Amino acid sequence: MWAHEHQARITATTMQPEHIRTLRLNRNESQTEFWQRFGVNQRTASRIERGQPLPPSVAILLRLYLDGVVGEADLERAQRRYRIALHHQPAIAEVRASAP
């Protein structure tokens, strides 16, 4: 079994921090480059790679990404839609002001 196949078979929820870091380094990506595709900032990425448990939603997304179910284009499209939704969301103060 090739090394990258072995890494892809490790489940994201039980993946050890050193496995995640090795996977990222094998891709020649910084923490920011690797983790931003999953909606994780560099500070949280550093904590994850030092042992903080993966948030369940990130673990699921990482697993789907490693399995090839979700690709770069899917993640980019989701991020664009998220940014658009945030931009079009009324401000909390506006919502409260219009409440009866």
N, C-alpha and C positions, 0 to 999 in steps of 0.2 A: 504494500500500500504506500502511495506517495505521501509525502509530508503534508501537502495541501489538502489531500483527500482526508487524511486523519484529522486535520484541524477542522474541516467542514463537518465532520461527523460528531464532534464534541458539541453537546447541547449547550445553547447559550445560557440557560438558567444554571447550569452546573459548571460552566467554564471558569477556570481559575484566572485570576487577574494576570498571571504571567502568560497564559495562553492568549488572552485578548491582546496584550501588549505585543507579543511575538507576532501575532497575525497582523497587527497594524504596522509593525516595523518591517515585516516581510513585504508589505505593500508599499514601502518607502513613503509613508504618510505621517504627517505630524498628528498630534492628538486632535487639533482643531479640524484638519482635513478629514480624518477618519470619522470622528464622532459627530460632526455637524450634519452629516447625511441622516443621522438618527435623531436629530433635534437635541443633541447634548452639547452643552458648552464645554470649553476647555477645562474649566475649574472642576466640573462634575466628572469629566473624562479622566482627569488626573486622580480623583478620588476612587473611581471605579477601578482604574489600573493599579491602585494601591490596596484594593481589597473591599471597598464599599460594594454592597450587593447591587446588581443591576436592577433598575426599576422594572417591574414586570412588562410594561409596554415596550420598553427598549429591548429587553431580552427577546420578546416575541419578534419584534422588527428585525433585530440582528439575526435571529434564527432563520427567518424568511429570506433575508438577504443572503446569508451564507448558503442556503439551500437553492438559491437561484430563482425562488418564487417571486421575489420582489427585486427589481433591478434599479440601477442608477436613475433611469428615466422616470420610473414610478415614484421614487423618493423625491426627485426634483419637482415633479408635478404636484405631489402632495404638499410640499413646502410652499409652492407658489399659491395653491388654493388656500392654504392656511393663512398666508400673508394677506391675500385678498380679503378673506373673511374678517381678519382683524381690522383691516383698513375700513371696511364697510360697517363694522359694528358700532352702534351708537355709544357715545361715552357714557359711563356709569352715572355721572352727574346729570346728564340729559335725561336718562331713563328715570332716575329718581324724581327729577323735577316734573316730569309728565305723569307720574303716578298719582292716583286720586288721594 
